[in-house]
Amino acid sequence: MPGRKLKVTLTRSPIGLLPQQVRTLRALGLRRIRQSVRHDDTPSIRGMLALVPHCVRVEEAEEMSREA
């Protein structure tokens, strides 16, 4: 799993969610609907995503080319 990245997109409003779920979305860096963030594919991130699967879409992120 080293080097793998996940693209996480918020697909549902946090309004009406449990406070723990709202805090989890905030900790993932998600603030607005359709906002995407990239995270390393680690067990801790996977655990956070498991708490809010109905609110996010998870994809494997393509590697970004590094241009100097």
N, C-alpha and C positions, 0 to 999 in steps of 0.2 A: 503493500500500500504506500510506500514512500513516494512522495512526489505527486500523488493523485490529488486532484482538486474537485470540489463539488460546487456547482452553481445552485444557489438557493434563492427562490423567488417567492415573495409573499403574494398569495392569490386570494386571500380572504381578509376582511377587516377584523382587527382584534376586538372590536366592540362586542360585548356579550361573552367574551371568553373568561375563563377563570383567571384570577390575578397571577397565578404561577405561569400560566400559558402566555400571558401578556409579557411578563418579565423574561421569559425564555425567548420570545420573538425579539425583544429589545436587546438581549444579550447577544443574539445572532447578528445584530446590526440592522434589523429590518424595521423600518419606520412607516413606509408608505406602500399601498397596494401596487403591485407590479414592480416593486423595487427588487433588484437582484444583488446578491453579494457572493463572493467566492470565499470558501473556507477549505482548509486542508481536510482530507478524509481521515479523521481520527475517531476513536471510539467515543470521546467526550462530545464531539459535534454530532455524531450519529445518535447518541443518547438524547441530546437536546431536540434533534429533529423527530425522534420517536414520540416526544411529548406533544407535538403539534403537526401531525401528518395531514390533518384536514385543512390546514391553513397555508401550507407551502408546497411548492413543486421543486423536486430535487433532480438535478441532471449532473452527469459527469461533465466537467468543464473541459473544453478543448484547450490544448496548450497554446499559450500566446507566444508569438514569435518576438524575440527581443531584438529590437533594432537600435543600433547605437546612434 
